[in-house]
Amino acid sequence: MRLKMIINPVSGHVKARSVVAEVTSRLTRKHALRQADIFYTSLTSRPLEKAFFDHCDVIIVAGGDGTLHYAVNSIKRLISD
């Protein structure tokens, strides 16, 4: 199973960030998650590109409702292109 993650690293409190770090670490060990499989929303202003979703079975979104909104709208935009 090939995973992709969309993460807002500044969302939530300190505990939320440590939970994301732990989940990312476990997914790396268990599912060979690579750094290229993770998109950090707050570190770039570039939009998600279709190539990010190549060979993707599962999308994990970590952040708040704005991060989920961003992910859904990005996928919707890419599907309609």
N, CA, C and O atoms as a printed pandas DataFrame, in Angstrom:
     atom_number atom_name residue_name chain_id  residue_number  x_coord  y_coord  z_coord
0              1         N          MET        A               1    0.852   -1.165    0.000
1              2        CA          MET        A               1    0.000    0.000    0.000
2              3         C          MET        A               1    0.901    1.232    0.000
3              4         O          MET        A               1    1.804    1.339    0.830
4              5         N          ARG        A               2    0.663    2.157   -0.920
5              6        CA          ARG        A               2    1.472    3.367   -1.048
6              7         C          ARG        A               2    0.731    4.542   -0.416
7              8         O          ARG        A               2   -0.392    4.861   -0.807
8              9         N          LEU        A               3    1.361    5.175    0.555
9             10        CA          LEU        A               3    0.759    6.281    1.298
10            11         C          LEU        A               3    1.330    7.616    0.858
11            12         O          LEU        A               3    2.484    7.716    0.441
12            13         N          LYS        A               4    0.497    8.637    0.962
13            14        CA          LYS        A               4    0.914   10.032    0.789
14            15         C          LYS        A               4    0.347   10.804    1.968
15            16         O          LYS        A               4   -0.743   10.499    2.451
16            17         N          MET        A               5    1.082   11.798    2.426
17            18        CA          MET        A               5    0.620   12.609    3.548
18            19         C          MET        A               5    0.616   14.082    3.165
19            20         O          MET        A               5    1.520   14.569    2.486
20            21         N          ILE        A               6   -0.417   14.777    3.613
21            22        CA          ILE        A               6   -0.507   16.232    3.493
22            23         C          ILE        A               6   -0.540   16.741    4.926
23            24         O          ILE        A               6   -1.470   16.445    5.676
24            25         N          ILE        A               7    0.474   17.503    5.301
25            26        CA          ILE        A               7    0.637   17.912    6.690
26            27         C          ILE        A               7    0.763   19.422    6.795
27            28         O          ILE        A               7    1.467   20.057    6.010
28            29         N          ASN        A               8    0.071   19.988    7.776
29            30        CA          ASN        A               8    0.301   21.376    8.158
30            31         C          ASN        A               8    1.071   21.326    9.473
31            32         O          ASN        A               8    0.474   21.115   10.528
32            33         N          PRO        A               9    2.389   21.516    9.424
33            34        CA          PRO        A               9    3.202   21.345   10.623
34            35         C          PRO        A               9    3.008   22.419   11.694
35            36         O          PRO        A               9    3.489   22.255   12.815
36            37         N          VAL        A              10    2.328   23.490   11.381
37            38        CA          VAL        A              10    2.091   24.525   12.388
38            39         C          VAL        A              10    0.667   24.478   12.941
39            40         O          VAL        A              10    0.277   25.336   13.732
40            41         N          SER        A              11   -0.093   23.493   12.531
41            42        CA          SER        A              11   -1.459   23.338   13.026
42            43         C          SER        A              11   -1.438   22.688   14.407
43            44         O          SER        A              11   -0.637   21.793   14.675
44            45         N          GLY        A              12   -2.309   23.142   15.253
45            46        CA          GLY        A              12   -2.429   22.524   16.575
46            47         C          GLY        A              12   -1.390   23.016   17.559
47            48         O          GLY        A              12   -0.680   23.995   17.329
48            49         N          HIS        A              13   -1.335   22.302   18.654
49            50        CA          HIS        A              13   -0.427   22.657   19.736
50            51         C          HIS        A              13    0.823   21.791   19.668
51            52         O          HIS        A              13    0.968   20.970   18.762
52            53         N          VAL        A              14    1.699   21.970   20.597
53            54        CA          VAL        A              14    2.959   21.226   20.637
54            55         C          VAL        A              14    2.694   19.723   20.643
55            56         O          VAL        A              14    3.396   18.970   19.969
56            57         N          LYS        A              15    1.688   19.278   21.398
57            58        CA          LYS        A              15    1.387   17.847   21.458
58            59         C          LYS        A              15    0.968   17.321   20.087
59            60         O          LYS        A              15    1.349   16.212   19.710
60            61         N          ALA        A              16    0.201   18.091   19.346
61            62        CA          ALA        A              16   -0.233   17.662   18.018
62            63         C          ALA        A              16    0.976   17.460   17.104
63            64         O          ALA        A              16    1.011   16.509   16.324
64            65         N          ARG        A              17    1.944   18.331   17.193
65            66        CA          ARG        A              17    3.151   18.193   16.365
66            67         C          ARG        A              17    3.929   16.937   16.716
67            68         O          ARG        A              17    4.459   16.264   15.832
68            69         N          SER        A              18    3.999   16.616   18.001
69            70        CA          SER        A              18    4.725   15.408   18.394
70            71         C          SER        A              18    3.972   14.157   17.954
71            72         O          SER        A              18    4.593   13.146   17.627
72            73         N          VAL        A              19    2.642   14.212   17.942
73            74        CA          VAL        A              19    1.843   13.086   17.456
74            75         C          VAL        A              19    2.087   12.886   15.964
75            76         O          VAL        A              19    2.256   11.752   15.516
76            77         N          VAL        A              20    2.109   13.969   15.189
77            78        CA          VAL        A              20    2.384   13.870   13.744
78            79         C          VAL        A              20    3.775   13.284   13.528
79            80         O          VAL        A              20    3.953   12.444   12.646
80            81         N          ALA        A              21    4.754   13.704   14.306
81            82        CA          ALA        A              21    6.112   13.171   14.173
82            83         C          ALA        A              21    6.138   11.677   14.461
83            84         O          ALA        A              21    6.799   10.921   13.749
84            85         N          GLU        A              22    5.439   11.250   15.479
85            86        CA          GLU        A              22    5.394    9.828   15.830
86            87         C          GLU        A              22    4.682    9.016   14.748
87            88         O          GLU        A              22    5.155    7.944   14.372
88            89         N          VAL        A              23    3.557    9.513   14.246
89            90        CA          VAL        A              23    2.818    8.814   13.188
90            91         C          VAL        A              23    3.666    8.718   11.926
91            92         O          VAL        A              23    3.731    7.663   11.296
92            93         N          THR        A              24    4.308    9.806   11.564
93            94        CA          THR        A              24    5.161    9.810   10.376
94            95         C          THR        A              24    6.302    8.800   10.526
95            96         O          THR        A              24    6.632    8.087    9.578
96            97         N          SER        A              25    6.892    8.743   11.700
97            98        CA          SER        A              25    7.974    7.801   11.958
98            99         C          SER        A              25    7.485    6.355   11.822
99           100         O          SER        A              25    8.154    5.526   11.204
100          101         N          ARG        A              26    6.346    6.063   12.386
101          102        CA          ARG        A              26    5.791    4.702   12.299
102          103         C          ARG        A              26    5.441    4.332   10.864
103          104         O          ARG        A              26    5.702    3.211   10.428
104          105         N          LEU        A              27    4.855    5.267   10.134
105          106        CA          LEU        A              27    4.502    4.992    8.737
106          107         C          LEU        A              27    5.742    4.799    7.879
107          108         O          LEU        A              27    5.726    4.020    6.926
108          109         N          THR        A              28    6.805    5.499    8.210
109          110        CA          THR        A              28    8.064    5.332    7.486
110          111         C          THR        A              28    8.595    3.918    7.690
111          112         O          THR        A              28    9.029    3.271    6.738
112          113         N          ARG        A              29    8.559    3.442    8.922
113          114        CA          ARG        A              29    9.041    2.089    9.212
114          115         C          ARG        A              29    8.132    1.014    8.627
115          116         O          ARG        A              29    8.611    0.030    8.063
116          117         N          LYS        A              30    6.838    1.200    8.760
117          118        CA          LYS        A              30    5.893    0.147    8.390
118          119         C          LYS        A              30    5.527    0.139    6.902
119          120         O          LYS        A              30    5.296   -0.926    6.330
120          121         N          HIS        A              31    5.474    1.315    6.274
121          122        CA          HIS        A              31    5.001    1.414    4.893
122          123         C          HIS        A              31    5.998    2.095    3.959
123          124         O          HIS        A              31    5.638    2.491    2.850
124          125         N          ALA        A              32    7.226    2.232    4.392
125          126        CA          ALA        A              32    8.282    2.840    3.567
126          127         C          ALA        A              32    7.898    4.235    3.068
127          128         O          ALA        A              32    8.184    4.598    1.927
128          129         N          LEU        A              33    7.251    5.005    3.933
129          130        CA          LEU        A              33    6.913    6.387    3.602
130          131         C          LEU        A              33    8.208    7.149    3.386
131          132         O          LEU        A              33    9.112    7.089    4.220
132          133         N          ARG        A              34    8.303    7.863    2.274
133          134        CA          ARG        A              34    9.496    8.637    1.944
134          135         C          ARG        A              34    9.207   10.122    2.138
135          136         O          ARG        A              34    8.048   10.536    2.180
136          137         N          GLN        A              35   10.240   10.899    2.253
137          138        CA          GLN        A              35   10.064   12.351    2.397
138          139         C          GLN        A              35    9.322   12.918    1.193
139          140         O          GLN        A              35    8.549   13.866    1.336
140          141         N          ALA        A              36    9.545   12.352    0.008
141          142        CA          ALA        A              36    8.864   12.817   -1.211
142          143         C          ALA        A              36    7.366   12.515   -1.177
143          144         O          ALA        A              36    6.608   13.060   -1.980
144          145         N          ASP        A              37    6.933   11.650   -0.254
145          146        CA          ASP        A              37    5.515   11.301   -0.118
146          147         C          ASP        A              37    4.783   12.225    0.851
147          148         O          ASP        A              37    3.592   12.047    1.109
148          149         N          ILE        A              38    5.502   13.210    1.384
149          150        CA          ILE        A              38    4.910   14.130    2.365
150          151         C          ILE        A              38    4.904   15.541    1.783
151          152         O          ILE        A              38    5.926   16.030    1.302
152          153         N          PHE        A              39    3.737   16.189    1.831
153          154        CA          PHE        A              39    3.598   17.571    1.373
154          155         C          PHE        A              39    3.269   18.432    2.592
155          156         O          PHE        A              39    2.254   18.215    3.254
156          157         N          TYR        A              40    4.124   19.405    2.884
157          158        CA          TYR        A              40    3.917   20.311    4.006
158          159         C          TYR        A              40    3.259   21.586    3.500
159          160         O          TYR        A              40    3.865   22.325    2.726
160          161         N          THR        A              41    2.033   21.853    3.923
161          162        CA          THR        A              41    1.267   22.974    3.385
162          163         C          THR        A              41    1.831   24.331    3.766
163          164         O          THR        A              41    1.790   25.254    2.952
164          165         N          SER        A              42    2.346   24.484    4.951
165          166        CA          SER        A              42    2.772   25.812    5.381
166          167         C          SER        A              42    4.180   26.169    4.943
167          168         O          SER        A              42    4.606   27.310    5.124
168          169         N          LEU        A              43    4.909   25.228    4.373
169          170        CA          LEU        A              43    6.284   25.500    3.987
170          171         C          LEU        A              43    6.425   25.948    2.541
171          172         O          LEU        A              43    7.524   26.270    2.090
172          173         N          THR        A              44    5.318   25.971    1.817
173          174        CA          THR        A              44    5.397   26.317    0.406
174          175         C          THR        A              44    4.093   26.976   -0.025
175          176         O          THR        A              44    3.033   26.737    0.552
176          177         N          SER        A              45    4.196   27.787   -1.024
177          178        CA          SER        A              45    2.975   28.372   -1.571
178          179         C          SER        A              45    2.597   27.679   -2.880
179          180         O          SER        A              45    1.600   28.027   -3.512
180          181         N          ARG        A              46    3.403   26.700   -3.274
181          182        CA          ARG        A              46    3.098   25.997   -4.521
182          183         C          ARG        A              46    1.942   25.031   -4.314
183          184         O          ARG        A              46    1.809   24.437   -3.244
184          185         N          PRO        A              47    1.119   24.875   -5.316
185          186        CA          PRO        A              47   -0.015   23.950   -5.187
186          187         C          PRO        A              47    0.441   22.505   -5.353
187          188         O          PRO        A              47    1.503   22.229   -5.911
188          189         N          LEU        A              48   -0.371   21.609   -4.863
189          190        CA          LEU        A              48   -0.109   20.185   -5.091
190          191         C          LEU        A              48   -0.217   19.885   -6.576
191          192         O          LEU        A              48   -1.094   20.411   -7.262
192          193         N          GLU        A              49    0.657   19.059   -7.059
193          194        CA          GLU        A              49    0.638   18.683   -8.469
194          195         C          GLU        A              49    0.154   17.252   -8.606
195          196         O          GLU        A              49    0.253   16.454   -7.674
196          197         N          LYS        A              50   -0.368   16.942   -9.776
197          198        CA          LYS        A              50   -0.920   15.618  -10.029
198          199         C          LYS        A              50    0.115   14.517   -9.781
199          200         O          LYS        A              50   -0.233   13.438   -9.303
200          201         N          ALA        A              51    1.365   14.782  -10.099
201          202        CA          ALA        A              51    2.424   13.785   -9.922
202          203         C          ALA        A              51    2.564   13.341   -8.464
203          204         O          ALA        A              51    2.990   12.217   -8.200
204          205         N          PHE        A              52    2.211   14.212   -7.517
205          206        CA          PHE        A              52    2.295   13.846   -6.100
206          207         C          PHE        A              52    1.442   12.623   -5.814
207          208         O          PHE        A              52    1.796   11.806   -4.964
208          209         N          PHE        A              53    0.320   12.484   -6.515
209          210        CA          PHE        A              53   -0.623   11.402   -6.244
210          211         C          PHE        A              53   -0.368   10.149   -7.074
211          212         O          PHE        A              53   -1.111    9.175   -6.956
212          213         N          ASP        A              54    0.673   10.153   -7.915
213          214        CA          ASP        A              54    1.006    8.955   -8.676
214          215         C          ASP        A              54    1.298    7.803   -7.720
215          216         O          ASP        A              54    1.969    7.983   -6.704
216          217         N          HIS        A              55    0.797    6.640   -8.050
217          218        CA          HIS        A              55    1.028    5.429   -7.259
218          219         C          HIS        A              55    0.597    5.625   -5.806
219          220         O          HIS        A              55    1.310    5.225   -4.886
220          221         N          CYS        A              56   -0.546    6.227   -5.606
221          222        CA          CYS        A              56   -1.057    6.521   -4.272
222          223         C          CYS        A              56   -2.322    5.709   -4.012
223          224         O          CYS        A              56   -3.265    5.738   -4.803
224          225         N          ASP        A              57   -2.331    4.986   -2.894
225          226        CA          ASP        A              57   -3.508    4.222   -2.495
226          227         C          ASP        A              57   -4.273    4.903   -1.368
227          228         O          ASP        A              57   -5.496    4.788   -1.283
228          229         N          VAL        A              58   -3.549    5.615   -0.500
229          230        CA          VAL        A              58   -4.143    6.221    0.686
230          231         C          VAL        A              58   -3.571    7.614    0.878
231          232         O          VAL        A              58   -2.366    7.822    0.738
232          233         N          ILE        A              59   -4.438    8.569    1.199
233          234        CA          ILE        A              59   -4.005    9.934    1.514
234          235         C          ILE        A              59   -4.318   10.187    2.983
235          236         O          ILE        A              59   -5.450    9.997    3.430
236          237         N          ILE        A              60   -3.310   10.616    3.724
237          238        CA          ILE        A              60   -3.474   10.939    5.136
238          239         C          ILE        A              60   -3.304   12.444    5.271
239          240         O          ILE        A              60   -2.312   13.006    4.807
240          241         N          VAL        A              61   -4.272   13.095    5.907
241          242        CA          VAL        A              61   -4.221   14.541    6.104
242          243         C          VAL        A              61   -4.059   14.806    7.601
243          244         O          VAL        A              61   -4.862   14.342    8.410
244          245         N          ALA        A              62   -3.019   15.551    7.961
245          246        CA          ALA        A              62   -2.761   15.895    9.353
246          247         C          ALA        A              62   -2.723   17.409    9.487
247          248         O          ALA        A              62   -1.854   18.078    8.928
248          249         N          GLY        A              63   -3.666   17.926   10.228
249          250        CA          GLY        A              63   -3.767   19.365   10.440
250          251         C          GLY        A              63   -5.165   19.679   10.918
251          252         O          GLY        A              63   -5.834   18.830   11.507
252          253         N          GLY        A              64   -5.599   20.870   10.670
253          254        CA          GLY        A              64   -6.937   21.271   11.061
254          255         C          GLY        A              64   -7.903   21.223    9.898
255          256         O          GLY        A              64   -7.619   20.627    8.859
256          257         N          ASP        A              65   -9.048   21.857   10.086
257          258        CA          ASP        A              65  -10.067   21.843    9.027
258          259         C          ASP        A              65   -9.580   22.573    7.780
259          260         O          ASP        A              65  -10.005   22.239    6.674
260          261         N          GLY        A              66   -8.710   23.549    7.930
261          262        CA          GLY        A              66   -8.153   24.242    6.774
262          263         C          GLY        A              66   -7.261   23.332    5.941
263          264         O          GLY        A              66   -7.242   23.428    4.714
264          265         N          THR        A              67   -6.531   22.457    6.600
265          266        CA          THR        A              67   -5.665   21.510    5.893
266          267         C          THR        A              67   -6.507   20.500    5.130
267          268         O          THR        A              67   -6.198   20.165    3.987
268          269         N          LEU        A              68   -7.558   20.020    5.754
269          270        CA          LEU        A              68   -8.462   19.091    5.072
270          271         C          LEU        A              68   -9.122   19.774    3.880
271          272         O          LEU        A              68   -9.221   19.183    2.805
272          273         N          HIS        A              69   -9.569   20.997    4.058
273          274        CA          HIS        A              69  -10.171   21.774    2.977
274          275         C          HIS        A              69   -9.179   21.923    1.823
275          276         O          HIS        A              69   -9.543   21.748    0.660
276          277         N          TYR        A              70   -7.932   22.244    2.147
277          278        CA          TYR        A              70   -6.889   22.386    1.133
278          279         C          TYR        A              70   -6.706   21.081    0.356
279          280         O          TYR        A              70   -6.621   21.093   -0.872
280          281         N          ALA        A              71   -6.645   19.963    1.071
281          282        CA          ALA        A              71   -6.440   18.659    0.436
282          283         C          ALA        A              71   -7.598   18.296   -0.490
283          284         O          ALA        A              71   -7.382   17.875   -1.626
284          285         N          VAL        A              72   -8.818   18.459   -0.003
285          286        CA          VAL        A              72   -9.997   18.119   -0.808
286          287         C          VAL        A              72  -10.077   19.001   -2.047
287          288         O          VAL        A              72  -10.331   18.503   -3.144
288          289         N          ASN        A              73   -9.866   20.285   -1.889
289          290        CA          ASN        A              73   -9.928   21.184   -3.040
290          291         C          ASN        A              73   -8.800   20.929   -4.036
291          292         O          ASN        A              73   -9.000   21.067   -5.243
292          293         N          SER        A              74   -7.626   20.562   -3.548
293          294        CA          SER        A              74   -6.515   20.234   -4.450
294          295         C          SER        A              74   -6.846   19.005   -5.288
295          296         O          SER        A              74   -6.617   18.985   -6.497
296          297         N          ILE        A              75   -7.383   17.986   -4.636
297          298        CA          ILE        A              75   -7.747   16.759   -5.368
298          299         C          ILE        A              75   -8.864   17.053   -6.349
299          300         O          ILE        A              75   -8.827   16.584   -7.487
300          301         N          LYS        A              76   -9.849   17.816   -5.930
301          302        CA          LYS        A              76  -10.960   18.176   -6.817
302          303         C          LYS        A              76  -10.443   18.936   -8.047
303          304         O          LYS        A              76  -10.870   18.667   -9.170
304          305         N          ARG        A              77   -9.532   19.877   -7.831
305          306        CA          ARG        A              77   -8.955   20.645   -8.936
306          307         C          ARG        A              77   -8.188   19.742   -9.891
307          308         O          ARG        A              77   -8.300   19.892  -11.108
308          309         N          LEU        A              78   -7.417   18.817   -9.361
309          310        CA          LEU        A              78   -6.628   17.930  -10.195
310          311         C          LEU        A              78   -7.489   16.957  -10.992
311          312         O          LEU        A              78   -7.151   16.611  -12.124
312          313         N          ILE        A              79   -8.579   16.524  -10.415
313          314        CA          ILE        A              79   -9.483   15.600  -11.112
314          315         C          ILE        A              79  -10.187   16.314  -12.260
315          316         O          ILE        A              79  -10.410   15.725  -13.318
316          317         N          SER        A              80  -10.537   17.582  -12.052
317          318        CA          SER        A              80  -11.277   18.318  -13.076
318          319         C          SER        A              80  -10.387   18.845  -14.198
319          320         O          SER        A              80  -10.894   19.241  -15.248
320          321         N          ASP        A              81   -9.063   18.856  -13.993
321          322        CA          ASP        A              81   -8.135   19.333  -15.035
322          323         C          ASP        A              81   -8.012   18.336  -16.175
323          324         O          ASP        A              81   -7.276   18.578  -17.131
